[in-house]
Amino acid sequence: MCKHQPRCPDARASDCRAARVLVSHPEQGWSLLCNGVVLFEDAGALLPSGREVAPPFTASAVTCASAVTCAAPAGPALAAVAA
């Protein structure tokens, strides 16, 4: 799937959200990453397997695949939710 060098992280990798954006639709609130993960504006995600990942509500990691986690995004929006 990925033709970048170095290759983007796999959808099951711990850093799966670090893949490059292939298609971005900010007006609709989602982006398609090179590894097939659909990343939503609220930081939720849809994996290529069809599994959904809820947006994080704390600064902890969120599960992307069984026994694999993706780092939760940081920023003002997350800080406001965590407060």
Summary of the structure (lengths in Angstrom):
residues: 83
radius of gyration: 12.5
end to end distance: 39.0
largest distance: 40.2
contacts: 210
relative contact order: 0.19
helix: 12%
strand: 28%
